[in-house]
Amino acid sequence: MSNLILDIKNITKSFPKVIANNKVSFGIKKNSVHAILGENGAGKSTFVKILYGLLEPDEGSIEYNSKPFNINSPAEARKKGIGMVFQHFSLFESLSVRENLILGIDETMSYSNLEKKLENISSQYNLPLDLDAPITSLSAGEKQRVEIVRILLQDPQILIMDEPTSVLTPQEVESLFVTLNALVKEGRTILYITHKLEEVISICDTVTIMRNGEVIDTSSTSNFTAKSLATKMLGQKLDDLKTNYEHVKDEFNFEVKDISCEFNDPFLTDLKNISFKVRVGEIYGIAGVAGNGQSELMDILTGENINISSGEIIFNKNKIQNFGPQKRRDLSISFVPENRLGHSAVPELSLSENILLSQFPKNNFLKNGIILKNNIDDYANNVIKNFNVVTPGNDVKASSLSGGNLQKYVIGREISSNPKLLIISHPTWGIDAGAEHAIRESLIELSQNGTSIIVISQDLDELLEITHKISVIYNGKLSNSYKTNEVEIEKIGLLMGGKND
Amino acid sequence: MINFLPMIVSRSQTSNIMNFFVPIIAIILTLVTGSVIFLLLGFDPFYALYTFFISPISSSYGVSELLVKATPLALIAIGLAFCFKNNIYNIGAEGQLTMGAIFGGGIGILFHDTSAFWLLPVMIFAGALGGALWGLIPALLKTKFNTNEILTSLMLVYVALFILDFLVVGPWKDPNGFSFPKSRAFSESGRMPLLFEGLRVHFGLIITLFLIFISWFVFSKTMFGFQLKVSGFSPKAARYAGFNQTTLIFLAFGICGAFAGIAGLSEVSGPIGLLYRDISPNYGFTAIIVAFLGRLHPVGIIFASLIIALTYLGAEDAQLFLQIPSAVGFIFQGLVLFYLLGAELLINYKLTFKKTL
């Protein structure tokens, strides 16, 4: 057992309503690249935060170099040789590279000593840096290099990389891998957090697969193919699909044609030539791991972002790509974005008042700009009744409802307008099982009445359960679409991991 | 590692009752601190507070003076509520007030020999227009160039003051005024009618109450008021709803500017009667305190304007009877704002000495 640098035993960490890590046990070998693979919400981040001293586990123990692990803060973690490169950089944008590096050091170090050390690190690990450049002028890859150098200055034994390639170009990824290899050759250990199958196979020695807070398997990567990794990561999905294709008409009423959108922002994903068509009464699913362009696509579908670089959106023969949200609602398109509090609902306002956020042609909420309070109250009461929203009344603040109830309310508000097209993102994100079931049921019912629905979701189970067609978004590109009842789960898993064969 | 400095931690639940009491707590703490200051200055705190807060309004003349001072404060504050509800920080009401006085007063000077009934309405309209135009400049800069409205609106205050300065020593100087930096007086029909014989409280008070009522209606009953609220609470929800943020910014600044402009005009055509350098004892800035002390609510603003107006009067009386510099009035205004913000912070956050990661 002496070749294990970290030996993790039965780590459990629970948050209100969810067990993020359930009896997590595995070992990390010294001098290796160890991957933790899992979907969003699998518990990877929680586990890493425990290692880095940001969270305390409820139960379990960790041995670090065969001694009890006792780290209570990131500063302590760094001192004891654990460094971490976060997905989102923590650099001072207006300062130079040198200034950022100096600020990151915990102990005092003479200036010339620092320069010498930097030079060594730069040449040794393929990490060229221009010390005088301001951070703002650097690309995402260069910023990451600064982060890595900053960690290496402390000479860590273990380097935790959280989704390191999510903001990098393919070339930058390659040079990152060169660096990682050099680090391992030197005797360091790398813990590599990812959901990308390819990366696991190409640079990791061992992989721990997590799902729903539990460790599914820990094994050498040579035992896996991308396909078998995908199956393990996603688990045995429900095969009990009851999608009914009969009511779907052979007539398209919504089409996205070759939409591209560039943001020039490292934290946004550029959309590349996205095209798809939706039939009348069809539920069209867009799967994918978070951060692959879903929210960017959603903003374009709702009209909250109409600054697209090229392409068209056509609804019932109208070109609507330049329409804002209200003009789209006038055509009977309704939307439910992912975030309830502060996006699809205003937490500080009452349920009644929240009705006014989305108005459709048939609604009679206003007369000469004056709010007809009785009408919105009636509408709110109907939504509350028809969608079983648990609330003391329509005058309580939206923030006082549980996530599931508020989501039922928001979706009810949109469905009650009898839209011709409903665009919904992550409909059951973070809500209890009962509400989840009610919402899925109401979506299926809506489609049977002839409404087309587009569902963007990370929850593959959900998409397999309710959609007729499914496609996958990866790195801003949308895959071909497949009939949900015919597609193989491995195929979707591969597409989600960026493997299109 | 133990932190000796407290950490500020968000409270998961805020008490609605405490929220209501915030202004009252702030006022009580202000009075307590004020007593200590008076005590340190060597005055009997009770007598000093009496001189400061009670004696100024113990006559009908005093009450009238209170209303004269409260009128512009309340009118500007309700205008500011349009901006603040939308999370736009217009700090430049003083400049908008000055511009309103210049525009409206300019009409008054131009028609100084008219006795026609239309003069005052035209002056009021011009005042509103001047204030609104001045308010639209930061709105334009914010929407076009994404500048910070706090800076631009504040800087425009000084521009407006210099323009007024230039006018009263230059082109608009009273030809018979012995070179004093003031304009000629407006004609009687360009003056705000007085409400009571012998008291200075004027028609501006009626205009203010009317506009406060209109604002209450807009805030609570109209879609426009709703849009201001939503985009103030969460801009993302406003975008989702499809509200036009640019229009909202222009409207909020325009309305606020117009109200401040009317306030400026009622000052110069009310108690003053002409244009000169110091037409406003910082009403535009003090109204910011009034707006927050009144929690951006029309009724709250009425009460807050009376309280703050009292600090102006109290400062004058304190100077007269206690020989304390009138700047003590500003100290009280500062204390109120300080305690108000402090109490508000402590309602939403708590201090803890516990070690946190």
HADDOCK unambig.tbl for C-alpha pairs under 7 A between the chains (distance, minus, plus):
assign (segid A and resid 54 and name CA) (segid B and resid 357 and name CA) 6.79 0.50 0.50
assign (segid A and resid 73 and name CA) (segid B and resid 357 and name CA) 6.12 0.50 0.50
assign (segid A and resid 304 and name CA) (segid B and resid 239 and name CA) 6.15 0.50 0.50
assign (segid A and resid 304 and name CA) (segid B and resid 240 and name CA) 6.23 0.50 0.50
assign (segid A and resid 324 and name CA) (segid B and resid 242 and name CA) 6.30 0.50 0.50
assign (segid A and resid 325 and name CA) (segid B and resid 240 and name CA) 6.55 0.50 0.50
assign (segid A and resid 325 and name CA) (segid B and resid 241 and name CA) 6.58 0.50 0.50
assign (segid A and resid 325 and name CA) (segid B and resid 242 and name CA) 4.95 0.50 0.50
assign (segid A and resid 326 and name CA) (segid B and resid 241 and name CA) 6.71 0.50 0.50
assign (segid A and resid 326 and name CA) (segid B and resid 242 and name CA) 5.09 0.50 0.50
assign (segid A and resid 342 and name CA) (segid B and resid 234 and name CA) 5.48 0.50 0.50
assign (segid A and resid 342 and name CA) (segid B and resid 236 and name CA) 6.44 0.50 0.50
assign (segid A and resid 342 and name CA) (segid B and resid 237 and name CA) 5.60 0.50 0.50
assign (segid A and resid 343 and name CA) (segid B and resid 236 and name CA) 5.26 0.50 0.50
assign (segid A and resid 343 and name CA) (segid B and resid 237 and name CA) 4.13 0.50 0.50
assign (segid A and resid 343 and name CA) (segid B and resid 240 and name CA) 6.59 0.50 0.50
assign (segid A and resid 344 and name CA) (segid B and resid 237 and name CA) 5.91 0.50 0.50
assign (segid A and resid 344 and name CA) (segid B and resid 240 and name CA) 6.82 0.50 0.50
assign (segid A and resid 345 and name CA) (segid B and resid 237 and name CA) 6.48 0.50 0.50
assign (segid A and resid 346 and name CA) (segid B and resid 234 and name CA) 6.70 0.50 0.50
assign (segid A and resid 346 and name CA) (segid B and resid 237 and name CA) 6.53 0.50 0.50
assign (segid A and resid 357 and name CA) (segid B and resid 241 and name CA) 4.88 0.50 0.50
assign (segid A and resid 358 and name CA) (segid B and resid 241 and name CA) 5.50 0.50 0.50
assign (segid A and resid 369 and name CA) (segid B and resid 222 and name CA) 5.66 0.50 0.50
assign (segid A and resid 369 and name CA) (segid B and resid 223 and name CA) 5.42 0.50 0.50
assign (segid A and resid 370 and name CA) (segid B and resid 221 and name CA) 5.84 0.50 0.50
assign (segid A and resid 370 and name CA) (segid B and resid 222 and name CA) 4.27 0.50 0.50
assign (segid A and resid 370 and name CA) (segid B and resid 223 and name CA) 5.98 0.50 0.50
assign (segid A and resid 371 and name CA) (segid B and resid 221 and name CA) 5.64 0.50 0.50
assign (segid A and resid 371 and name CA) (segid B and resid 222 and name CA) 5.27 0.50 0.50
assign (segid A and resid 371 and name CA) (segid B and resid 223 and name CA) 5.99 0.50 0.50
